[in-house]
């Protein structure tokens, strides 16, 4: 259980991913929507080898990250989600299915992420992609 809200890892992740997917389907940046699942001081650390590399800070930064991901992928799906929780930290794993917008190449691979929540909102995310070289290849 999340120590500040009593929410389970599944509750936190289901809500966060639902908000992320709704945001990805919008043309306009609705930061108020993001604020329902992401802390205003959120930080997401993406690997240097991906086209959306770097540290994405705040709701505006995460909004830009999601727009970049939407421009990169025509499909992004999370399958077989599993999670473990210790206090405000959630460790999740799944299969990530991605379809490159430009090439149409689809790939599916294991994915993991360490997520830290505060008051039920994501404050820090650190994703671990199984094979960033395969991701880059799909995009070229």
Secondary structure, DSSP 8 states (H G I E B T S, - for coil): --TTT---HHHHHHHHHHHHHHHHT-SS--HHHHTTTEEEEEEEEE-TTSTT-EEEEHHHHHHHHHHHHHHHEEEEEEEEEEEEEETTEEEEEEEEEEEETTT--EEEEEEEEEEEEETTEEEEEEEEES-HHHHHHHH-
